[in-house]
Amino acid sequence: MNIRCAKPEDLMTMQHCNLLCLPENYQMKYYFYHGLTWPQLSYVAEDDKGGIVGYVLAKMEEPEPNEESRHGHITSLAVKRSYRRLGLAQKLMNQASQAMVECFNAQYVSLHVRKSNRAALNLYTNSLKFKIIEVEPKYYADGEDAYAMRRDLSEFDEDRAKSKEAGDEEAADKTSHRSSHGHGHSHNHSGHDGHCC
């Protein structure tokens, strides 16, 4: 199984997967809107032959009035029935969430889920640590209520900071290794901001 960023040529297959798996369906132009506006945020799961067996369609939201924090939104998530319980939905969600942080500095991600969808609720609350913010009455076309949910993305920001620190330390080790085996001069950072190397 492989998780990768969605390409424009994947969008029709993503729509087909959506039609197979979910009652909420979208016109093709909506997939293109996501894919072209936020190409970094949607991901697909492929089987061993390169067939798409799941996807996540995601976007960034405009901040609410008086809201400073940037946030993403999961528009749609689906995994074909025979590929469920393999952790693909969780991996797709985590990839999209990480991309929201890395590309757009998102502080949280939101989504809506049917009140009756227990499997999805279990995934979101237990595995992905989403919290229910409110109930939106008659959110769906058939009149069913939705839970509006939100996940704090600070863990991804912490991971990013740790990997940056590790990269900086590795670069520093290489620099000091070069200095001790190379030209024999010392590189003094006093008196400037350190962005020369």
C-alpha positions as CSV (number, residue, x, y, z in Angstrom):
1,M,0.0,0.0,0.0
2,N,1.3,3.4,-0.9
3,I,0.0,6.9,0.2
4,R,0.9,9.8,-2.1
5,C,-0.2,13.3,-3.0
6,A,-3.1,13.3,-5.4
7,K,-2.5,14.4,-9.0
8,P,-5.0,16.0,-11.4
9,E,-5.2,12.7,-13.3
10,D,-6.4,10.9,-10.1
11,L,-9.4,13.1,-9.6
12,M,-11.9,11.1,-11.7
13,T,-10.8,7.9,-9.9
14,M,-11.3,9.7,-6.6
15,Q,-14.8,10.7,-7.6
16,H,-15.5,7.0,-8.6
17,C,-14.3,5.9,-5.2
18,N,-16.6,8.5,-3.6
19,L,-19.6,7.3,-5.5
20,L,-18.9,3.7,-4.4
21,C,-18.4,4.5,-0.7
22,L,-20.4,7.6,0.3
23,P,-23.9,9.1,0.1
24,E,-22.4,12.6,-0.2
25,N,-21.3,13.0,-3.8
26,Y,-19.7,16.0,-5.6
27,Q,-19.5,17.2,-9.2
28,M,-16.2,16.8,-11.0
29,K,-15.6,20.6,-10.9
30,Y,-15.5,20.4,-7.1
31,Y,-12.6,17.9,-7.2
32,F,-10.8,20.1,-9.7
33,Y,-11.3,23.1,-7.4
34,H,-9.7,21.3,-4.5
35,G,-6.9,19.7,-6.6
36,L,-5.9,23.0,-8.4
37,T,-6.3,25.4,-5.4
38,W,-4.7,23.2,-2.7
39,P,-2.7,20.6,-4.6
40,Q,-0.6,19.8,-1.5
41,L,-3.5,18.7,0.7
42,S,-5.3,15.8,-1.0
43,Y,-3.9,12.3,-0.9
44,V,-4.7,8.9,-2.4
45,A,-4.0,5.3,-1.2
46,E,-2.8,2.9,-3.9
47,D,-2.8,-0.9,-3.9
48,D,0.2,-2.9,-5.2
49,K,-0.9,-2.5,-8.8
50,G,-1.3,1.3,-8.5
51,G,-5.1,1.3,-8.3
52,I,-6.6,4.0,-6.1
53,V,-8.5,2.4,-3.2
54,G,-9.0,5.4,-1.0
55,Y,-8.6,9.2,-0.9
56,V,-8.8,12.3,1.3
57,L,-10.0,15.6,-0.3
58,A,-9.0,18.6,1.8
59,K,-8.8,22.4,1.6
60,M,-7.9,25.4,3.6
61,E,-10.7,27.6,5.1
62,E,-10.9,31.4,5.2
63,P,-10.6,32.5,8.9
64,E,-13.8,33.5,10.6
65,P,-14.2,37.2,11.5
66,N,-12.1,37.9,14.6
67,E,-10.3,34.6,14.2
68,E,-6.5,34.7,13.9
69,S,-5.8,31.0,13.5
70,R,-5.6,29.3,10.1
71,H,-7.3,26.0,9.7
72,G,-7.9,23.3,7.2
73,H,-11.1,21.3,6.4
74,I,-11.6,17.6,5.4
75,T,-14.2,17.7,2.6
76,S,-14.3,14.0,2.0
77,L,-12.6,10.8,3.1
78,A,-13.3,7.3,1.6
79,V,-11.6,3.9,1.5
80,K,-13.1,1.0,-0.5
81,R,-14.8,-1.6,1.6
82,S,-12.3,-4.5,0.9
83,Y,-9.4,-2.2,2.0
84,R,-10.8,-1.0,5.3
85,R,-9.3,-1.9,8.7
86,L,-5.8,-1.6,7.3
87,G,-5.2,1.9,8.8
88,L,-5.4,3.7,5.4
89,A,-8.0,6.2,6.5
90,Q,-5.8,7.2,9.5
91,K,-2.7,7.5,7.3
92,L,-4.6,9.6,4.7
93,M,-5.9,11.9,7.4
94,N,-2.5,12.3,9.0
95,Q,-0.8,13.1,5.7
96,A,-3.3,15.8,4.9
97,S,-3.1,17.2,8.4
98,Q,0.7,17.3,8.2
99,A,0.6,19.1,4.8
100,M,-1.8,21.7,6.2
101,V,0.7,22.5,9.0
102,E,3.8,22.4,6.7
103,C,2.4,24.3,3.8
104,F,-0.1,26.7,5.4
105,N,0.7,26.8,9.2
106,A,-2.7,25.4,10.0
107,Q,-3.5,25.3,13.8
108,Y,-6.4,22.9,13.5
109,V,-8.5,20.9,11.0
110,S,-12.3,20.6,10.9
111,L,-14.8,18.2,9.4
112,H,-18.5,17.1,9.5
113,V,-19.7,13.6,10.1
114,R,-23.2,12.1,10.2
115,K,-24.4,11.4,13.7
116,S,-25.3,7.9,12.7
117,N,-21.8,7.1,11.2
118,R,-20.4,5.2,14.2
119,A,-17.4,3.8,12.4
120,A,-16.2,7.2,11.3
121,L,-16.9,8.7,14.7
122,N,-14.8,6.0,16.3
123,L,-11.9,6.7,13.9
124,Y,-12.1,10.5,14.4
125,T,-12.5,10.6,18.2
126,N,-10.4,7.6,19.3
127,S,-7.7,7.3,16.6
128,L,-7.3,10.8,15.4
129,K,-8.3,12.8,18.5
130,F,-11.0,15.0,17.0
131,K,-13.4,16.6,19.4
132,I,-17.1,17.3,18.8
133,I,-17.6,21.1,18.7
134,E,-21.3,21.2,18.0
135,V,-24.3,19.5,16.3
136,E,-25.4,21.1,13.1
137,P,-29.1,20.3,12.6
138,K,-30.2,18.9,9.2
139,Y,-26.7,19.4,7.7
140,Y,-27.1,16.7,5.1
141,A,-29.4,16.7,2.1
142,D,-31.5,13.9,3.6
143,G,-32.1,15.9,6.8
144,E,-29.6,14.1,9.0
145,D,-27.7,16.1,11.7
146,A,-23.9,16.4,11.6
147,Y,-21.3,16.6,14.3
148,A,-18.9,19.5,13.6
149,M,-15.5,18.2,14.7
150,R,-12.1,19.7,15.2
151,R,-8.6,18.4,15.7
152,D,-5.7,20.4,17.1
153,L,-2.7,20.2,14.8
154,S,0.0,21.3,17.3
155,E,1.4,17.8,17.5
156,F,2.4,18.1,13.8
157,D,4.0,21.5,14.4
158,E,6.0,19.9,17.3
159,D,7.1,17.1,15.0
160,R,8.1,19.6,12.4
161,A,10.1,21.6,14.9
162,K,11.9,18.4,16.2
163,S,12.8,17.3,12.7
164,K,14.1,20.8,11.9
165,E,16.2,20.7,15.1
166,A,17.5,17.3,14.1
167,G,18.4,18.6,10.6
168,D,20.1,21.6,12.1
169,E,22.1,19.5,14.5
170,E,23.1,17.1,11.6
171,A,24.2,20.1,9.5
172,A,26.2,21.5,12.5
173,D,27.9,18.2,13.0
174,K,28.9,18.1,9.3
175,T,30.2,21.7,9.5
176,S,32.3,21.0,12.6
177,H,33.5,17.8,11.1
178,R,34.6,19.7,7.9
179,S,36.3,22.4,10.0
180,S,38.3,20.0,12.1
181,H,39.5,18.1,9.0
182,G,39.7,21.0,6.5
183,H,41.1,24.4,6.3
184,G,41.8,24.9,10.0
185,H,39.9,28.2,10.3
186,S,37.2,28.8,12.9
187,H,33.9,30.3,11.8
188,N,32.7,32.8,14.3
189,H,29.0,33.7,14.4
190,S,29.3,36.6,16.8
191,G,28.1,40.0,15.4
192,H,25.6,38.6,12.9
193,D,22.4,36.6,12.9
194,G,23.9,33.3,11.8
195,H,22.2,33.0,8.4
196,C,25.5,32.8,6.4
197,C,25.9,29.1,6.3
